[in-house]
């Protein structure tokens, strides 16, 4: 969903704190594998950057650079892939018991700025965004490590008593949101606004 007032990618996840399924939580990293494999079929990093993280990159860069247009089909695909990856992350990181659908789910939504078909984006900036994003990647790795520790603790708690610890929500959802902002800026190219470093 787009919004003319939005400047960054926003992520909304309806986190399930109570009455969790302890059995599926215990085996979560096994249960998530089929949909993770499905999503991985979209990852073609080795093909000269045609896709990165499942989103189409190189054709969008060329289209913006030459014509100043973000192709609507690539835009729809990139947002759909960001949402799919977010649903998988929310399930794998124990934020919800809803198995990640390969179709849209109103409980997990990625909101992007209105780019007016690319008219609101700088034509040449996509060439260097991936370089400008290097500090963001470094910080993101640190957030990811913290989230891994938090998720292991949450996994023990959910498996034991069926409740996701409320204190873990900010870190886990914040990390997913952070990576969506970074991908939205540097790979999906749906904003020129440099992402904030904070969760």
ABEGO torsion letter per residue (X at the ends): XBBAABABBBBBBBBBABGBBAAAAAAAAAAAAAAAAAAAAABBAABGGABBGGBBAAAAAAAAAAAGBBBAAAAAAAAAAAAAAAAAAAAAAGABABBBBABBBAABBBBBBBAGGGAABBAAAAAAAAAAAAAAAAAAAAAAAAAAAAAAAAAAAAAAAGBBBAAAAAAAAAAAAAAAAAAAAAAAGABABBBBABX
